[in-house]
Amino acid sequence: MTNRKYLPILLSFFLSYPAFSQTPKVNPDRLHESLMKLSTFGKNAAGGSDRVAYSSYDLHAREYVQGLMKEAGLDVSIDFAGNIIGRKAGKNPNLKPIAFGSHIDEVPNGGDYDGPVGSMGAIEVVRTFSENNITTDHPLEVIIFANEEGGVVGSRALAGALSEDALQVVSNSGVTQYDGIKLLGGNPERIPELKRNPGDLAAYLELHIEQGGILDAEKLDIGVVEGIVAIEWWEFTFAGKANHAGTTPMNKRNDPMLPAAQFVLAVNEIVNSYEGRQVGTVGKIQAFPGAGNVIPGEVKVNVELRDLSSEKIWKIYADIEARGKQLALESQTELAIKHIEVASKPALADPEIRKVIQAQAEKLGYGTKSLPSGAGHDAQEMARIAPMGMIFIPSKDGISHAPAEYSSKADIANGANVLLHTILELDKLLK
Amino acid sequence: MTNRKYLPILLSFFLSYPAFSQTPKVNPDRLHESLMKLSTFGKNAAGGSDRVAYSSYDLHAREYVQGLMKEAGLDVSIDFAGNIIGRKAGKNPNLKPIAFGSHIDEVPNGGDYDGPVGSMGAIEVVRTFSENNITTDHPLEVIIFANEEGGVVGSRALAGALSEDALQVVSNSGVTQYDGIKLLGGNPERIPELKRNPGDLAAYLELHIEQGGILDAEKLDIGVVEGIVAIEWWEFTFAGKANHAGTTPMNKRNDPMLPAAQFVLAVNEIVNSYEGRQVGTVGKIQAFPGAGNVIPGEVKVNVELRDLSSEKIWKIYADIEARGKQLALESQTELAIKHIEVASKPALADPEIRKVIQAQAEKLGYGTKSLPSGAGHDAQEMARIAPMGMIFIPSKDGISHAPAEYSSKADIANGANVLLHTILELDKLLK
């Protein structure tokens, strides 16, 4: 009998030797170290990240990231939109690249994981390939997108969907997208030239924190993203008659606050009455004139619906609209409805890629769940031009866009391993 | 048989001859003309009045009013607070004056009746006394109060309740009360000297438009005011957990919008569940952060209650508070309640004066109704130092503080007649 004491050491030696390893894995410590280093760029006193796009924090962080990408063996360049592109040749130059990445910019006072996990994860995957002497058939392309939080600017540019007007919008750092892109080393005038067309990429993959509490609550390791939900907004305005709150008897009032309050409850009830994972939110309500001593003349209620199916959103909306009209009729108020353009179409993940992610995660022994992404991502834009897949990892308590955003070192490594094996599997499947 | 054709003419001649008239009456045309002339000071393009206190419109109107008062035989002066005081001696110099009046300043873009009806009505009563050779036993005092709409400044000064801090408040015309009072010819430094004490006046009477729609809707001529209601304000804050409206599933939400909406409906239901004329209003509701794509972390709801009885207000409030706490408990939100000081105590009309107003209105053949005043008035301040009575006339559709504010010539004359006869009756009763 072999002394069991030495077995793990022998096993570990055996598995770490590239040629014999059946399941190459990322280095959790190295990956985490790069994330922690990245988090120092723009760390504020509250423990949050002020690394908004185009800020000096962003610029310095991008230098650090380019260094890492070069060390990993990537050929690094900045495209016209300011995206950092890291290329690695494949064995077959006739194949289209498999692209993967995320972003490193944050919302003001944001966290350290939303974007960085997928960015550092992508680089770690390439490092792992290099040290395991793995060369894929497909070329690989790591993309660190410009200004995700301020309008998915870099990915929208790649998808050919960034308008000239959007370039004039002032971003969180105080400069326009136009000027910001120049700060990143891009050339906003030439953005139309970088548009990729469907077929230019074999696939686009993105690892990201869930930004919801489902995986964390259910103690699962990996979320297989079904797609990124569509978002629709409406503003419901109930109009009655503004009047003196002291001199107008209760039975002489035409107070729109009452149907508005009933409507808020109706929205919730109707959204919950459907099976599925749709969400509906009243995040904003306002009375006009909005004084404690005046019966309001108008109350505005904002309704947001999200689902993977636009059709389902509009079905639910039809119920909400009918209920709103009924409440207005009953209360003798006037109802005006405005549909607010938020230009957010659903982006479904590619079914084949979803299957691969699912299978690889299971092979690695991780607990998985298929779920929609309620938040927007660069992957949503990339889905316009490439088969898309997204891998989620747990986000503690579902908190994001805040200093308390947190994912564990183990969860991050798990996600990067799923990304790595999904790339390897797609490299075999996509020819 | 007398030819009936001439009877009305003979009768009219007989009644119009002062010495024989049992019921002296004001001159409706003259009264209305003075109101229309007053309305020219500060009339704006929208048809509203911009005669805010201390404006040049106010200053010019005050000159016009002082001229009318002198013509009516009043001895006119300006007190330290800028109130216009018109005195007429009575037969018995040992009696305390019967005071009556109102204000001529308006809210920005206000109407022509709120204040002017009582002011011009008071002067018309004195004119009518003069042309009917009526001299009361009591001295009479017509008071045109300074800046009613900007904080019942003049009446509060007379009642000794105007704080030094209040003098530093900037009024609608853009100057402080302190500087404004100087513009009126007052002396803000010496305001403490003009305080009247209980017993200094025999009574205070005020004619005013209802500012509510009750008399107009019920086609009644005169409102016998029971008192001016107390006002209490509270701010209810329901706190849940702000979260991403896209990534947070419906069953993982802690959304304070829902108990807040239920609470709005509960306030209305509870206020209506009591007998009486109390009113309760939610005029203001706000969600924080208040974005369409964020589940609110907090929703603030403002509650106002008004009634003639403070005790009843607090009884109703106890129900509202209990319901609010129950809704918070059921929804697992935190509830914080803040009582907001609006310093508005109830001011009851003197029961004897109410009876006199009621009797005189009936004698004159007017339809009457006892009702509370839901709005504040100078009479509320004067009630601190004198037995108070108020006479309301109909206000079309209950509109006030707006260009559409309107009372008819006949209604205004009716109100002035009731004021006149109430003064004559009190002159007999109060010794």
Interface residues (C-beta under 8 A of the other chain):
Chain A: E210 Q211 G212 G213 I214 A217 V229 I231 W233 N243 H244 A245 G246 T247 T248 P249 M250 K252 D255 M257 L258 A260 A261 Q262 V264 L265 N268 V271 N272 R277 V279 G280 T281 V282 G283 K284 I285 Q286 A287 G290 A291 G292 N293 V294 I295 P296 V299 N302 E304 R306 I340 S373 G374 A375 G376 G398 S400 H401
Chain B: E210 Q211 G212 G213 I214 A217 V229 I231 W233 N243 H244 A245 G246 T247 T248 P249 M250 K252 D255 M257 L258 A260 A261 Q262 V264 L265 N268 V271 N272 R277 Q278 V279 G280 T281 V282 G283 K284 I285 Q286 A287 G290 A291 G292 N293 V294 I295 P296 V299 N302 E304 R306 I340 S373 G374 A375 G376 G398 S400 H401
